[in-house]
Amino acid sequence: MSNYKRVLKHLNKEELSTQKVELGLQDDMRKLISDTDKVVTDVELISDSAQRALNIAKNSSKSINSLINKIESKLNEVESAAKELGVDAKNIKGYDKLSRISKQVLKNYDSYVQRANKNLRSLIMS
């Protein structure tokens, strides 16, 4: 009878050890699934943010091009009217400022767009 108890006791210990190992593996798998879910969520957030940034850049590009065309058209209109009146366009209030804005936007816009494209591409590639 004592041999029977010893064998039974030994079997119970092995079963408990096996169950502990199985539970440990399940916990490890749950942790890996949770970690993966977090990374996937972060990647989706980055992707959505990058897409929004691209949409903003596209819309800004259209708006700026339209605005530059309007500014240039208005400056030409003012220059023509000033010439007809025999006045220097630079003496008309707002002309110089609008002219500077137009030049500044044209000068800086390309560098902003190029830098934004470079940043987005490096973000996507890394």
C-alpha positions, 0 to 999 in steps of 0.5 A: 500500500505504501508503494501505491501511495508513493506512485500516486504521489509521484504521478500527482507531482508530475501532473502538477508540473506539467500543468504549471508548464502549460499554464506558463506557456499560455501566459507567455503566449497571451503576453506575446499576443498583447504585445503584438496587438499594441505594436499593430495599433501603434503602426496603424496610428502612424499610418493614419497620421502619415496619410492625414499629413499627406492629405494636408500637404496635398490640400496645402499645395493646391491652396498655395498654388491657387493663392500664388496665382491670385496674388500674381494676378492682383499684382499685375492688375495693380501694376497695369492700373498704376502704369495707366495712372502714371504712378509707381505701383510700389507707392500703392499701399499694400503692393510691396507687402503683397509682393514680398509675401508672394516671393517669400511663399514661393521661395519657402514653399518648395523647401517646406514641401521637400523637407516634409516629403523627405521626413514622411519617406524616412518615416515610412521606410524606417 
